[in-house]
Amino acid sequence: MKIRLAQTKDIKQLIQMRWDFTIEHDESKRNASFEDFEKECHSFLEGAINGNQWFIWVVEEDEKVVSHIYIELIQKVPRPGRVTYPFAYMTNVYTVPAYRGKGVGSELLSYINKWIEENNYEFVIVWPSDEAINYYKKNGYKHCTEPMEYFPG
């Protein structure tokens, strides 16, 4: 298995994985238009892969993406007296069902944790599902209270 950043050749697989991930957690989305989703997701992924704000890490086996984690860097406003580093927002953490429970996701997360440290990012934030809390805990993450949210209109 190989851990690497996603490339444009991965877009079709990443779109399908995002679809599968969503359906797995919300069966009612199955009736959504795959064509509309594919168009929007393709545009997002192209920009993310070719930009410098998103880092999509994948685990590849035999040219098939079997796991991925998306990281968005959030720039912070500088503060006097210290160097300001961005923090990382982690989302869309997914491993295809056939590879779950085999350490693939934990290996990818460990790789990303080292990358976070090497690049001096201040911290990582992730909103796990209830089922994923133990996965993050066993990989060094601390469960904290929910942030405040505002939903307009």
C-alpha positions as CSV (number, residue, x, y, z in Angstrom):
1,M,0.0,0.0,0.0
2,K,1.1,3.5,-0.8
3,I,0.2,6.7,1.0
4,R,0.3,9.8,-1.2
5,L,-1.5,13.0,-2.1
6,A,-4.4,12.7,-4.5
7,Q,-3.9,13.4,-8.2
8,T,-6.4,14.3,-10.9
9,K,-6.3,10.7,-12.0
10,D,-8.1,9.8,-8.7
11,I,-11.0,12.2,-9.1
12,K,-13.5,9.6,-10.5
13,Q,-12.7,7.2,-7.6
14,L,-12.9,10.0,-5.0
15,I,-16.3,11.1,-6.3
16,Q,-17.6,7.5,-6.0
17,M,-16.1,7.1,-2.5
18,R,-17.8,10.4,-1.4
19,W,-21.1,9.1,-2.8
20,D,-20.7,5.8,-1.0
21,F,-19.7,7.4,2.3
22,T,-22.8,9.7,2.2
23,I,-25.2,6.8,1.3
24,E,-23.7,4.6,4.0
25,H,-24.5,7.3,6.7
26,D,-27.7,8.6,5.2
27,E,-29.7,6.2,3.1
28,S,-32.2,9.0,2.1
29,K,-29.5,10.6,0.0
30,R,-29.6,7.6,-2.4
31,N,-32.4,9.4,-4.4
32,A,-30.2,12.4,-5.1
33,S,-28.9,13.0,-8.6
34,F,-25.5,11.4,-9.0
35,E,-25.0,13.4,-12.2
36,D,-25.5,16.7,-10.3
37,F,-23.3,15.6,-7.4
38,E,-20.6,14.3,-9.8
39,K,-20.4,17.6,-11.6
40,E,-20.2,19.7,-8.4
41,C,-17.7,17.3,-6.7
42,H,-15.5,17.1,-9.8
43,S,-15.2,20.8,-9.9
44,F,-14.4,20.9,-6.1
45,L,-11.8,18.1,-6.4
46,E,-10.0,19.7,-9.4
47,G,-9.6,22.9,-7.5
48,A,-8.6,21.2,-4.3
49,I,-6.0,18.9,-5.9
50,N,-4.5,21.8,-7.9
51,G,-4.6,24.4,-5.2
52,N,-2.7,24.9,-1.9
53,Q,-5.5,25.1,0.6
54,W,-6.7,21.4,0.5
55,F,-4.6,18.3,0.9
56,I,-6.3,15.1,0.0
57,W,-4.3,12.1,1.3
58,V,-5.0,8.7,-0.1
59,V,-4.0,5.1,0.5
60,E,-3.6,3.3,-2.8
61,E,-3.4,-0.4,-3.5
62,D,-3.0,-1.8,-7.0
63,E,-4.0,1.7,-8.4
64,K,-7.2,1.7,-6.4
65,V,-7.8,4.3,-3.7
66,V,-9.0,2.4,-0.6
67,S,-8.9,5.2,2.0
68,H,-8.7,8.9,2.2
69,I,-8.5,11.9,4.5
70,Y,-9.2,15.5,3.4
71,I,-7.3,18.3,5.2
72,E,-8.1,22.0,4.7
73,L,-5.5,24.5,6.0
74,I,-7.1,27.4,7.9
75,Q,-4.9,30.5,8.1
76,K,-5.0,32.4,11.4
77,V,-4.7,36.1,11.9
78,P,-1.2,37.0,13.0
79,R,-0.6,37.9,16.6
80,P,2.2,40.0,18.0
81,G,5.1,38.2,19.7
82,R,4.8,34.8,18.0
83,V,4.9,33.2,14.6
84,T,1.4,32.2,13.4
85,Y,0.9,28.8,11.8
86,P,-2.3,27.6,10.2
87,F,-4.4,24.9,11.7
88,A,-5.9,21.9,9.9
89,Y,-9.5,21.0,9.5
90,M,-9.9,17.3,8.9
91,T,-12.9,15.9,7.1
92,N,-14.2,13.2,4.8
93,V,-12.2,10.4,6.5
94,Y,-13.2,7.2,4.8
95,T,-12.0,3.7,4.2
96,V,-13.8,1.3,1.8
97,P,-15.5,-1.4,3.8
98,A,-13.3,-4.3,2.6
99,Y,-10.2,-2.5,4.2
100,R,-11.7,-1.6,7.5
101,G,-10.4,-3.1,10.7
102,K,-7.0,-3.8,9.1
103,G,-5.2,-0.7,10.3
104,V,-5.3,1.1,6.9
105,G,-7.1,4.2,8.3
106,S,-4.9,4.3,11.4
107,E,-1.8,4.1,9.3
108,L,-3.0,7.0,7.1
109,L,-3.9,9.1,10.2
110,S,-0.5,8.4,11.7
111,Y,1.1,9.5,8.5
112,I,-0.9,12.7,8.5
113,N,-0.2,13.4,12.2
114,K,3.6,13.3,11.4
115,W,3.0,15.6,8.4
116,I,1.1,18.0,10.7
117,E,4.0,18.0,13.1
118,E,6.6,18.4,10.4
119,N,4.8,21.5,9.0
120,N,4.2,23.1,12.4
121,Y,0.5,23.3,11.9
122,E,-0.9,24.5,15.3
123,F,-3.6,21.8,15.7
124,V,-6.1,19.6,13.9
125,I,-9.8,19.8,14.4
126,V,-12.2,17.1,13.3
127,W,-15.9,16.5,14.1
128,P,-16.2,12.7,14.4
129,S,-19.3,10.7,14.2
130,D,-20.2,8.9,17.4
131,E,-18.9,5.7,15.9
132,A,-15.5,7.2,15.0
133,I,-14.6,8.7,18.4
134,N,-12.7,5.7,19.6
135,Y,-10.8,5.6,16.3
136,Y,-9.5,9.1,16.9
137,K,-8.8,8.5,20.6
138,K,-6.6,5.5,19.8
139,N,-4.7,7.7,17.4
140,G,-3.9,10.4,19.9
141,Y,-6.9,12.7,19.5
142,K,-8.7,14.2,22.5
143,H,-12.4,14.4,22.7
144,C,-13.5,18.0,23.4
145,T,-16.8,19.8,23.8
146,E,-18.6,21.0,20.8
147,P,-17.8,24.4,19.4
148,M,-20.5,27.0,19.1
149,E,-22.4,27.2,15.8
150,Y,-24.6,29.7,14.1
151,F,-27.0,28.7,11.3
152,P,-28.3,31.7,9.4
153,G,-32.0,32.1,8.5
